Amino acid sequence: MQTAGDIPLLITSDNSSSERRITPSWTIGQLKSKLEAVTGVPPLSQKITLRVNQQGIPVEAADEENTQLATFPLAPYAELHVSPLI
């Protein structure tokens, strides 16, 4: 379901690329769970980088279950790149 505050982002990984609407009130943990179906990378193995204005910003926090995505500089059609942890 889409809400007025949803932001369209480009989700990329080594295996896929698609556009998804992200809700800023989601936590990092919620996002990772949703991204598994898109990227095939399990939540505990995901490294997420937000690419805004050619800057790569790690999407991580000590408490991913309580840190909301709104704390990051989300912008329409920015890229969220998901890669497996090495």
Phi and psi in radians as a Rosetta constraint file:
Dihedral C 1 N 2 CA 2 C 2 CIRCULARHARMONIC -1.694 0.35
Dihedral N 2 CA 2 C 2 N 3 CIRCULARHARMONIC 2.407 0.35
Dihedral C 2 N 3 CA 3 C 3 CIRCULARHARMONIC -2.038 0.35
Dihedral N 3 CA 3 C 3 N 4 CIRCULARHARMONIC 2.948 0.35
Dihedral C 3 N 4 CA 4 C 4 CIRCULARHARMONIC -1.055 0.35
Dihedral N 4 CA 4 C 4 N 5 CIRCULARHARMONIC -0.480 0.35
Dihedral C 4 N 5 CA 5 C 5 CIRCULARHARMONIC -1.580 0.35
Dihedral N 5 CA 5 C 5 N 6 CIRCULARHARMONIC 0.051 0.35
Dihedral C 5 N 6 CA 6 C 6 CIRCULARHARMONIC -1.124 0.35
Dihedral N 6 CA 6 C 6 N 7 CIRCULARHARMONIC 2.554 0.35
Dihedral C 6 N 7 CA 7 C 7 CIRCULARHARMONIC -2.139 0.35
Dihedral N 7 CA 7 C 7 N 8 CIRCULARHARMONIC 2.212 0.35
Dihedral C 7 N 8 CA 8 C 8 CIRCULARHARMONIC -1.317 0.35
Dihedral N 8 CA 8 C 8 N 9 CIRCULARHARMONIC 2.227 0.35
Dihedral C 8 N 9 CA 9 C 9 CIRCULARHARMONIC -2.236 0.35
Dihedral N 9 CA 9 C 9 N 10 CIRCULARHARMONIC 2.701 0.35
Dihedral C 9 N 10 CA 10 C 10 CIRCULARHARMONIC -1.625 0.35
Dihedral N 10 CA 10 C 10 N 11 CIRCULARHARMONIC 2.118 0.35
Dihedral C 10 N 11 CA 11 C 11 CIRCULARHARMONIC -1.756 0.35
Dihedral N 11 CA 11 C 11 N 12 CIRCULARHARMONIC 2.128 0.35
Dihedral C 11 N 12 CA 12 C 12 CIRCULARHARMONIC -2.212 0.35
Dihedral N 12 CA 12 C 12 N 13 CIRCULARHARMONIC 2.652 0.35
Dihedral C 12 N 13 CA 13 C 13 CIRCULARHARMONIC -2.619 0.35
Dihedral N 13 CA 13 C 13 N 14 CIRCULARHARMONIC -3.137 0.35
Dihedral C 13 N 14 CA 14 C 14 CIRCULARHARMONIC -1.121 0.35
Dihedral N 14 CA 14 C 14 N 15 CIRCULARHARMONIC -0.416 0.35
Dihedral C 14 N 15 CA 15 C 15 CIRCULARHARMONIC -1.908 0.35
Dihedral N 15 CA 15 C 15 N 16 CIRCULARHARMONIC -0.170 0.35
Dihedral C 15 N 16 CA 16 C 16 CIRCULARHARMONIC -2.733 0.35
Dihedral N 16 CA 16 C 16 N 17 CIRCULARHARMONIC 2.905 0.35
Dihedral C 16 N 17 CA 17 C 17 CIRCULARHARMONIC -2.688 0.35
Dihedral N 17 CA 17 C 17 N 18 CIRCULARHARMONIC 2.263 0.35
Dihedral C 17 N 18 CA 18 C 18 CIRCULARHARMONIC -2.785 0.35
Dihedral N 18 CA 18 C 18 N 19 CIRCULARHARMONIC 2.877 0.35
Dihedral C 18 N 19 CA 19 C 19 CIRCULARHARMONIC -1.739 0.35
Dihedral N 19 CA 19 C 19 N 20 CIRCULARHARMONIC 2.341 0.35
Dihedral C 19 N 20 CA 20 C 20 CIRCULARHARMONIC -2.388 0.35
Dihedral N 20 CA 20 C 20 N 21 CIRCULARHARMONIC 2.671 0.35
Dihedral C 20 N 21 CA 21 C 21 CIRCULARHARMONIC -1.679 0.35
Dihedral N 21 CA 21 C 21 N 22 CIRCULARHARMONIC 2.235 0.35
Dihedral C 21 N 22 CA 22 C 22 CIRCULARHARMONIC -1.955 0.35
Dihedral N 22 CA 22 C 22 N 23 CIRCULARHARMONIC 2.399 0.35
Dihedral C 22 N 23 CA 23 C 23 CIRCULARHARMONIC -1.691 0.35
Dihedral N 23 CA 23 C 23 N 24 CIRCULARHARMONIC 2.073 0.35
Dihedral C 23 N 24 CA 24 C 24 CIRCULARHARMONIC -1.011 0.35
Dihedral N 24 CA 24 C 24 N 25 CIRCULARHARMONIC -0.391 0.35
Dihedral C 24 N 25 CA 25 C 25 CIRCULARHARMONIC -1.401 0.35
Dihedral N 25 CA 25 C 25 N 26 CIRCULARHARMONIC -0.142 0.35
Dihedral C 25 N 26 CA 26 C 26 CIRCULARHARMONIC -1.111 0.35
Dihedral N 26 CA 26 C 26 N 27 CIRCULARHARMONIC 2.636 0.35
Dihedral C 26 N 27 CA 27 C 27 CIRCULARHARMONIC -1.531 0.35
Dihedral N 27 CA 27 C 27 N 28 CIRCULARHARMONIC 2.908 0.35
Dihedral C 27 N 28 CA 28 C 28 CIRCULARHARMONIC -1.038 0.35
Dihedral N 28 CA 28 C 28 N 29 CIRCULARHARMONIC -0.721 0.35
Dihedral C 28 N 29 CA 29 C 29 CIRCULARHARMONIC -1.051 0.35
Dihedral N 29 CA 29 C 29 N 30 CIRCULARHARMONIC -0.734 0.35
Dihedral C 29 N 30 CA 30 C 30 CIRCULARHARMONIC -1.117 0.35
Dihedral N 30 CA 30 C 30 N 31 CIRCULARHARMONIC -0.751 0.35
Dihedral C 30 N 31 CA 31 C 31 CIRCULARHARMONIC -1.049 0.35
Dihedral N 31 CA 31 C 31 N 32 CIRCULARHARMONIC -0.811 0.35
Dihedral C 31 N 32 CA 32 C 32 CIRCULARHARMONIC -1.049 0.35
Dihedral N 32 CA 32 C 32 N 33 CIRCULARHARMONIC -0.689 0.35
Dihedral C 32 N 33 CA 33 C 33 CIRCULARHARMONIC -1.082 0.35
Dihedral N 33 CA 33 C 33 N 34 CIRCULARHARMONIC -0.737 0.35
Dihedral C 33 N 34 CA 34 C 34 CIRCULARHARMONIC -1.227 0.35
Dihedral N 34 CA 34 C 34 N 35 CIRCULARHARMONIC -0.561 0.35
Dihedral C 34 N 35 CA 35 C 35 CIRCULARHARMONIC -1.309 0.35
Dihedral N 35 CA 35 C 35 N 36 CIRCULARHARMONIC -0.353 0.35
Dihedral C 35 N 36 CA 36 C 36 CIRCULARHARMONIC -1.017 0.35
Dihedral N 36 CA 36 C 36 N 37 CIRCULARHARMONIC -0.740 0.35
Dihedral C 36 N 37 CA 37 C 37 CIRCULARHARMONIC -1.146 0.35
Dihedral N 37 CA 37 C 37 N 38 CIRCULARHARMONIC -0.514 0.35
Dihedral C 37 N 38 CA 38 C 38 CIRCULARHARMONIC -1.451 0.35
Dihedral N 38 CA 38 C 38 N 39 CIRCULARHARMONIC -0.718 0.35
Dihedral C 38 N 39 CA 39 C 39 CIRCULARHARMONIC -1.840 0.35
Dihedral N 39 CA 39 C 39 N 40 CIRCULARHARMONIC -0.355 0.35
Dihedral C 39 N 40 CA 40 C 40 CIRCULARHARMONIC 1.425 0.35
Dihedral N 40 CA 40 C 40 N 41 CIRCULARHARMONIC 0.027 0.35
Dihedral C 40 N 41 CA 41 C 41 CIRCULARHARMONIC -1.664 0.35
Dihedral N 41 CA 41 C 41 N 42 CIRCULARHARMONIC 2.153 0.35
Dihedral C 41 N 42 CA 42 C 42 CIRCULARHARMONIC -1.063 0.35
Dihedral N 42 CA 42 C 42 N 43 CIRCULARHARMONIC 2.551 0.35
Dihedral C 42 N 43 CA 43 C 43 CIRCULARHARMONIC -0.898 0.35
Dihedral N 43 CA 43 C 43 N 44 CIRCULARHARMONIC -0.739 0.35
Dihedral C 43 N 44 CA 44 C 44 CIRCULARHARMONIC -1.259 0.35
Dihedral N 44 CA 44 C 44 N 45 CIRCULARHARMONIC -0.211 0.35
Dihedral C 44 N 45 CA 45 C 45 CIRCULARHARMONIC -1.852 0.35
Dihedral N 45 CA 45 C 45 N 46 CIRCULARHARMONIC 0.088 0.35
Dihedral C 45 N 46 CA 46 C 46 CIRCULARHARMONIC -1.521 0.35
Dihedral N 46 CA 46 C 46 N 47 CIRCULARHARMONIC 2.356 0.35
Dihedral C 46 N 47 CA 47 C 47 CIRCULARHARMONIC -2.015 0.35
Dihedral N 47 CA 47 C 47 N 48 CIRCULARHARMONIC 2.094 0.35
Dihedral C 47 N 48 CA 48 C 48 CIRCULARHARMONIC -1.957 0.35
Dihedral N 48 CA 48 C 48 N 49 CIRCULARHARMONIC 2.309 0.35
Dihedral C 48 N 49 CA 49 C 49 CIRCULARHARMONIC -2.146 0.35
Dihedral N 49 CA 49 C 49 N 50 CIRCULARHARMONIC 2.238 0.35
Dihedral C 49 N 50 CA 50 C 50 CIRCULARHARMONIC -1.630 0.35
Dihedral N 50 CA 50 C 50 N 51 CIRCULARHARMONIC 2.135 0.35
Dihedral C 50 N 51 CA 51 C 51 CIRCULARHARMONIC -1.869 0.35
Dihedral N 51 CA 51 C 51 N 52 CIRCULARHARMONIC 1.905 0.35
Dihedral C 51 N 52 CA 52 C 52 CIRCULARHARMONIC -2.230 0.35
Dihedral N 52 CA 52 C 52 N 53 CIRCULARHARMONIC 2.209 0.35
Dihedral C 52 N 53 CA 53 C 53 CIRCULARHARMONIC 0.879 0.35
Dihedral N 53 CA 53 C 53 N 54 CIRCULARHARMONIC 0.782 0.35
Dihedral C 53 N 54 CA 54 C 54 CIRCULARHARMONIC 1.137 0.35
Dihedral N 54 CA 54 C 54 N 55 CIRCULARHARMONIC 0.267 0.35
Dihedral C 54 N 55 CA 55 C 55 CIRCULARHARMONIC -1.813 0.35
Dihedral N 55 CA 55 C 55 N 56 CIRCULARHARMONIC 2.434 0.35
Dihedral C 55 N 56 CA 56 C 56 CIRCULARHARMONIC -1.760 0.35
Dihedral N 56 CA 56 C 56 N 57 CIRCULARHARMONIC 2.044 0.35
Dihedral C 56 N 57 CA 57 C 57 CIRCULARHARMONIC -2.008 0.35
Dihedral N 57 CA 57 C 57 N 58 CIRCULARHARMONIC 2.076 0.35
Dihedral C 57 N 58 CA 58 C 58 CIRCULARHARMONIC -1.124 0.35
Dihedral N 58 CA 58 C 58 N 59 CIRCULARHARMONIC 2.324 0.35
Dihedral C 58 N 59 CA 59 C 59 CIRCULARHARMONIC -1.698 0.35
Dihedral N 59 CA 59 C 59 N 60 CIRCULARHARMONIC 1.602 0.35
Dihedral C 59 N 60 CA 60 C 60 CIRCULARHARMONIC -2.680 0.35
Dihedral N 60 CA 60 C 60 N 61 CIRCULARHARMONIC 2.782 0.35
Dihedral C 60 N 61 CA 61 C 61 CIRCULARHARMONIC -2.817 0.35
Dihedral N 61 CA 61 C 61 N 62 CIRCULARHARMONIC 2.766 0.35
Dihedral C 61 N 62 CA 62 C 62 CIRCULARHARMONIC -1.094 0.35
Dihedral N 62 CA 62 C 62 N 63 CIRCULARHARMONIC -0.610 0.35
Dihedral C 62 N 63 CA 63 C 63 CIRCULARHARMONIC -2.110 0.35
Dihedral N 63 CA 63 C 63 N 64 CIRCULARHARMONIC 1.449 0.35
Dihedral C 63 N 64 CA 64 C 64 CIRCULARHARMONIC -1.210 0.35
Dihedral N 64 CA 64 C 64 N 65 CIRCULARHARMONIC -0.334 0.35
Dihedral C 64 N 65 CA 65 C 65 CIRCULARHARMONIC -1.389 0.35
Dihedral N 65 CA 65 C 65 N 66 CIRCULARHARMONIC -0.245 0.35
Dihedral C 65 N 66 CA 66 C 66 CIRCULARHARMONIC -2.144 0.35
Dihedral N 66 CA 66 C 66 N 67 CIRCULARHARMONIC -0.113 0.35
Dihedral C 66 N 67 CA 67 C 67 CIRCULARHARMONIC -1.543 0.35
Dihedral N 67 CA 67 C 67 N 68 CIRCULARHARMONIC 2.061 0.35
Dihedral C 67 N 68 CA 68 C 68 CIRCULARHARMONIC -1.411 0.35
Dihedral N 68 CA 68 C 68 N 69 CIRCULARHARMONIC 2.653 0.35
Dihedral C 68 N 69 CA 69 C 69 CIRCULARHARMONIC -1.129 0.35
Dihedral N 69 CA 69 C 69 N 70 CIRCULARHARMONIC -0.390 0.35
Dihedral C 69 N 70 CA 70 C 70 CIRCULARHARMONIC -1.075 0.35
Dihedral N 70 CA 70 C 70 N 71 CIRCULARHARMONIC -0.285 0.35
Dihedral C 70 N 71 CA 71 C 71 CIRCULARHARMONIC -1.352 0.35
Dihedral N 71 CA 71 C 71 N 72 CIRCULARHARMONIC -0.133 0.35
Dihedral C 71 N 72 CA 72 C 72 CIRCULARHARMONIC -1.842 0.35
Dihedral N 72 CA 72 C 72 N 73 CIRCULARHARMONIC 2.705 0.35
Dihedral C 72 N 73 CA 73 C 73 CIRCULARHARMONIC -1.371 0.35
Dihedral N 73 CA 73 C 73 N 74 CIRCULARHARMONIC 1.198 0.35
Dihedral C 73 N 74 CA 74 C 74 CIRCULARHARMONIC -1.170 0.35
Dihedral N 74 CA 74 C 74 N 75 CIRCULARHARMONIC 2.377 0.35
Dihedral C 74 N 75 CA 75 C 75 CIRCULARHARMONIC -2.403 0.35
Dihedral N 75 CA 75 C 75 N 76 CIRCULARHARMONIC 2.526 0.35
Dihedral C 75 N 76 CA 76 C 76 CIRCULARHARMONIC -0.927 0.35
Dihedral N 76 CA 76 C 76 N 77 CIRCULARHARMONIC 2.299 0.35
Dihedral C 76 N 77 CA 77 C 77 CIRCULARHARMONIC 1.148 0.35
Dihedral N 77 CA 77 C 77 N 78 CIRCULARHARMONIC 0.337 0.35
Dihedral C 77 N 78 CA 78 C 78 CIRCULARHARMONIC -1.212 0.35
Dihedral N 78 CA 78 C 78 N 79 CIRCULARHARMONIC 2.892 0.35
Dihedral C 78 N 79 CA 79 C 79 CIRCULARHARMONIC -1.847 0.35
Dihedral N 79 CA 79 C 79 N 80 CIRCULARHARMONIC 2.314 0.35
Dihedral C 79 N 80 CA 80 C 80 CIRCULARHARMONIC -1.868 0.35
Dihedral N 80 CA 80 C 80 N 81 CIRCULARHARMONIC 1.987 0.35
Dihedral C 80 N 81 CA 81 C 81 CIRCULARHARMONIC -1.779 0.35
Dihedral N 81 CA 81 C 81 N 82 CIRCULARHARMONIC 2.224 0.35
Dihedral C 81 N 82 CA 82 C 82 CIRCULARHARMONIC -1.935 0.35
Dihedral N 82 CA 82 C 82 N 83 CIRCULARHARMONIC 2.167 0.35
Dihedral C 82 N 83 CA 83 C 83 CIRCULARHARMONIC -2.306 0.35
Dihedral N 83 CA 83 C 83 N 84 CIRCULARHARMONIC 2.715 0.35
Dihedral C 83 N 84 CA 84 C 84 CIRCULARHARMONIC -1.299 0.35
Dihedral N 84 CA 84 C 84 N 85 CIRCULARHARMONIC 2.546 0.35
Dihedral C 84 N 85 CA 85 C 85 CIRCULARHARMONIC -1.126 0.35
Dihedral N 85 CA 85 C 85 N 86 CIRCULARHARMONIC 2.522 0.35
